[in-house]
Structures are given as C-alpha cells and as structure tokens.
Amino acid sequence: MTRPKTIWITWERQRRSVTLAESLGATLYVLLERSDRISSRVLRYVYLLSRTVLVLARERPSVCCCQNPSIVLAVWLGLLRPVFRYRLVVDRHSNFNLEGHTGLKWRVFDVLSNLSIRLADLTIVTNEFLASKVRNSGGEAYVLQDKVPSLTQGAVDRLEGTRNIVFVCSFDEDETVDEALEAADGLDPSWRMYVTGNYKRHIARLPRLGNPPPTVRLTGFLSEAEYQSLLRSADAVLALTAHDHTLMCVAYEAVALGKPIVASDTSAMRSYFSRGFIFTENSPSAIGQSLRSAVERGRELEAEVVTLRRELESDWQKRFEGLLHKMYGGRID
C-alpha cells in the first residue's frame, strides 16, 4: 500500500508519539522543544499555533496526525483541516474529564474535548472504554495500545540498595505519590526506592518530597540513557495511578526490559497486562506488601514478562495493521 504524505505534530515529546510516527513513516514535528524558553503562556501558545500553521503550509500533508494532549493543538488542527485539506488523526491518550470535574475550567475543557472529537476524522485511544466516549461524542474511534518500545540505551549499574525499586513518576495529580513514599518508609532499611521526575516543582503540593524517607532517592531529571540505565538496574518497577482507564507508559517500558512490575489495580491495566504484574491497591500497606512480593517472586515474574512481551507485540502488530486500513484504506473520506 502506498501511503499518502503523512506528518505528525506534537507540542511535547512523548515516547508513544515518536514510536507511532516512526511506524507510520510520518515526519515528526515536536514544536515545544523550541518554545521552552518562552515564559509567558500566552506567547507560548501564539508561538505554537503559528508554528503549526507554518509546518502545514510547508508540508501540505494528505494526512496529519497529532497528539492530544494538547487539546488546543487537536482543536486547532481540526479548524485548519478545511483550509489545508488533510485528513486528521488524533492520538487521544486518556485526556478526558473522567472524574466529572465541574467549574468554568472544566466546562471549557469539555466543550473543546467534544469539538476536537467531531473535527477529527479518527481518534485513537488505548482501550474500549475511551473508544465508547469518543463514539458517544460523535467521533470515530480506534483502539491501539502502546507499542512495546525498543530500549537500547544505558547499562546495568550497581545501585545503592540491597534491593532497588524504581517508581516512575511525573507527579501528575492522579499519581499516588504520598502513598508510595509512605510505603517506602516501611521497607527494609537496606532497600531503596528511586523516584524519577522533576520533583522540585511539586514540593509545595507534596511537602513530603522536601523530606523523603531514608529509603527514598529522588533522581530529578534524567537523560534518556540515565533513565533506561536506572530501569535496567532495578529489581522491580512501580507504576501508580488513581485513574481507572489509563495504561501507563512505564508499564510498556518495564515489559520491554523484562522487569517485574507493581501497578495500580485498575480495570484497564489488569485487562491488558495479564502476566508478570502484581496489582496493588493504592494504600501504603498494600504497595509495600506488593513490592516485597515482587522482589521475592522476581525470577518467576521475569519469565512471565518475557511471555507477555511476545503476546503484546503480536497483538499490537495486528491492531496497527487495522489502523493502517482505517487511515489509508478508504475508511476516512
């Protein structure tokens, strides 16, 4: 199949966008990387909106894909679609008002959310629950989970603890950080929990980050090679969310490296990651017990993850071929 000219626009770098763009043979434009020094939010939006138009004017794509978030980018590309005459495919992630928040901010978000769905030719999501939300809003949906990434950077290092847990964290509001820190405080004193991410920006909201337990090491920002090295060196990986319909990127990364994983017990995670995972409630005691179990069962879980990886790779390829048919096989008019 000869694919029409396809580009992928995102305002922030995210592994899923990079992987999907590469798989589609699409030219990837990560526009935020040139605007991170603009302090004013208004000026940053002006820059990003105008840069998006310039990319479209130069490339004149037949198909334009984008990542949502940003929801503003998804709406903007939808509004520009009749001008530049491309087909619009939006990779939506889980950027929905799943908790039913109210207030002016969320009313605006809901309006933009529904508008972005109706303006797109196709919206990609990671599970059937989110697909139903897209269809109920008047859009066409396709379910495609993340591709298990190829992680080739970094080496195994000797870490500080006798057992080492990596809690991959971006400090979003759905991540149960306080509970994880309290769980770490109850681990064997010789163990270490490495918490990734730029924690300094979140100390005001999460004061315990300013005085973490002695078993915790806050890594701050890591380069890609440093991040992969840390994951390779861990005895287990921790992934926590309070959102029920989210498939966390770190889960795919841990699968790629064959690591035992402790993850929040959500329907989305449990239905897709069927082996090699220990699912936990988000309470400190449950997290702590699950981490101890993951380390004790390490060899068993590692073998299960190897099997799981083969299954996920096969399933993803089938779903991706279905996406190609949706995008290029006459299903988008």
N, C-alpha and C positions, 0 to 999 in steps of 0.2 A: 504494500500500500504506500503510495506517495503521499506524504503528509504536507498539507499546506503550511506556509510560513507561520511559525508559532513563536511567540515570545512569552516570557514570564516576568511579571513586575511584582516586586515586593518592596515594602518600605523598611523591612528589617530582615536580617539574615537568620534563617531558621533551617535546621537540617532537612526537614520534610520538603520544603520548597526547593532546596538545592537538589535533593535526590529526584523529585518528580520532574523538575525541569530537565535534568540530565537524561532521565529515562524517556522523556518525550522528544528529546533532541531540540528543546526550546532554548533560545538565547535568554539568559537570566540577567535581570537588572535589579540590583539591590540598592535602592536610591538613598536609604537612610545613612549609609556609610559615608556619604559626602555632606551630610547635614548635621552630624552630631555635635558640631561646634556652634550651632545656632542656638542661642539660649532662649530666645523668645518663641513660645509655642506657636503664636500666630505667624511669625515669619517663617518658622519651620514648615508649617502647613502650606504657606504660599510657595516656598521653595519646592516642596514635594509635589504639589499639584501641578506647578508649571513644568517641572522636570518630567513628570509623567506625560504631559501633552507633547513635549519635545521628543521623547522616545517614540511615541506613537506616530508623530509626524515624520520622523526619520525612517522608522522601520516599516510602516504601513503593513501590519501583520494581517493575515487571514484569520488567525486565532490568537486571542490574548488571554493568558491565564494570570491570575493574581492570588495572593494570599490574603485571607481575612481572619485575623486582624492584619491590617487596619480596615475597619468597616467603612471609614471615609474613603479609602482607596477603592473599595469594592463599589460603592455608590458612584464615585467619580468616573470610574471606567464604564459603569453602566450608562451614565448620562452621555458619555462621549461615544458610545458604541454606534449610534446612528450617524455620527459625523465621520468617523473613520471606517465604518462598515466592516467591523470584525465580529467574530463570534466570541462571546465572553464566557470563560470557565472560571469559577471562583472556588478555591480550596478553602473551605469554611472553618476547619478545625472544630472547636467546641465554643466558638464565640457567640453564645446565645445568652439571653436572660433566663437561665434555667431556674433560678431561685424565685422568680416572680417579683423582683425588686420594684418598688414604686418611687414616685418622685419625678421631678422635671427631667433630671439627667437620664433616668431610665425610660421615661416616655419618649424622649428624643431618640434614645438608642433603639427602642422597639420600632419606631417609625422608619429609621434608617435601615434596620435589620430587614424588615419586610420589603422595603423598597429595593434593597440590594438583591434579595432573592428573586423578585419579579423581573428585575432588569437583566439578570444573568440568564444565559442560555442553559447553563448547567452548574449545579452547586455540588461539590464533592465534600462528603463528610465521612467520619470514621466509624459510624455504627448506625443501625437501622432506626433507633430512637430519634437521632438527629435528622435522619432522612425523612421521617414522618413529619417533623416540624417544618422542614423545607417544603414538603408537598402541601401541608396544611396552609402554608403562606403563599401558595400559588406558584411554586417553582418546581423545577425538575431536579431530582437528586440522584446521586450515585455514591455507593458506599465503597471506599477504598481506605484500608488502614495504612499505617506507615510501612514502608519497605524496611526490612531488617538492614541496617546500614553496614557498609564495609569500613571498619575502623582499623586503619593501618598505621597510625601514629603512636608514639610513646612506647616505653619499655616497662617491664615489671620492675618496681623499686621495692626496697625494704622499708616498710612503713614503721611507725613508732610503736604501735601496739602489738601485743601477742596475738590479738585478733582485731581486724580492722573493717569497719563498716563505712561505706560512702553513702551519705544522704544527699542526693542530687536535688538542689533547691534553687528556685528563682525568687523565693519569698513573696509569691503571689498570695492573695488573701485566702485561696482555697487550700493552701498547704498548711498542714497542722504542725507548725514549727515548734511551738511551745511544748506540745506533747512529745515530739521527738527529742527535744533537749532534756525533758524530764525523764524520758526512757533511758537516755544515755547516762544520766546521773545514777541510775540503778544498775548499770552494767558492772562487770568485774573491773576493778580499778586499773588493771593492766590492758584493758581493751581501749580502742579509740574509735570515735565516730567523727569522720571528716565531713564537714558541711560545706558544700560548694556554694558559690554565688557571692555577689557584691553585698555583703551583709551590712556594711556601714550605713547605707542609705535607709535601713529599716529598723535601726535601733530604737528610734522614737516610738514606733508602733509595737516593737517586740523588745522590750527593755532587757530581757534575759540574754539577748545577743551581746550586750555590753559586759556581761559577767557570766560566761558559759560555764557549765560543769567541767571539772578537771579532765574528764574523759573526752571532751569535745575539742576538735581543732577546726577553726573557721578558716577556710582556704582563701577567701576573697576571690577576685577574678583570676581565672586560669586560662592560659592559652589552650588551643585545641590539643596540642601534643601533651601538655601537662594534665589536662582533663582526662584524656584517654589513658595516660600512664597511671593516674590515680585509680581509675576503674579497673584496669588490668591487675593492679596490685591488691585489690580489696578481697576480703573473704566473702563478703555479701554486699548487695546494693539495696538501699532503702528508697522507696518511692511512695509519697503520701499525698492524698488529695481528699477533700471533703465533697468533691463533685462526683456524682454517681455516673455520669455519662462521658467521662474523659478517659482516653487512652494516653498515658503519659509517655513522652518520648524516651525517657530514661529506661523504660521497660524494654524497648526495642534495642537500645544500646547495650543493656546488660545481656540480653539474649545473644546479640552479636558476639559478645566476648565470653559467653558460656558461664556467666556468673549466677549464683543463687540470688533470688530476688525476694524481698519482703515488700508487699504492696498493699495499699488500702483495699479492703474488701468491698469493691463496687461491682455492680452487675456487668458493666462494660468490661472491666479488667478481667473478671473471672470467666466471662463467656469467651474471651479471645485468647487469653494466656492460660492454656489448660494444663501445662506441665511446668515443673521447675520453679514454681512460685509458692510462697507461703503468704496467704492472705490474712490480714490483720484488721481488727477494729482500730480506730484512731486514738484509743486511750493509751497513756504511758505504760501501764502494766502489760497490756496486750502487745504493744510494739516491742517492749523489752523481751517478753517471752518468745515472740516470733523471731527476733534476731538471734536469740540463743539457740532456738530450734534450727534456724537456717545454717548456722555455723556447725552445729552438731551433725546435721544431715548433708553437709557440703558436697561430698563425693556423689551421693545419691541424686541430689538436686542438679549438680552439674551435668550428669548423664542425661537427666530428663530435659534439660535446657537444650542440649545438642539435638535431641529428637524433635523438640518443639521448633527449633530454628528451621529444620528441613521442612516441617509441615507449614510453617508460616511463609517460607519462601515460595513453596509451591502454590499455596492459596493466593498469595499476592500476585504472582505472575498471571494466574487465571483472571483475577479481578482487574488487573491492569490491561489485559487484552480486551476485556469488556469495556473498559474506559476508552480505549482507542476506538472501538466501534462507535461508542456514544459521541466521541469528539469528531471523528473523521469519516464515519461510515454512513452518513446520511441521516442521522437521528437529530442533528441540530440544523434547523432551517435558517 
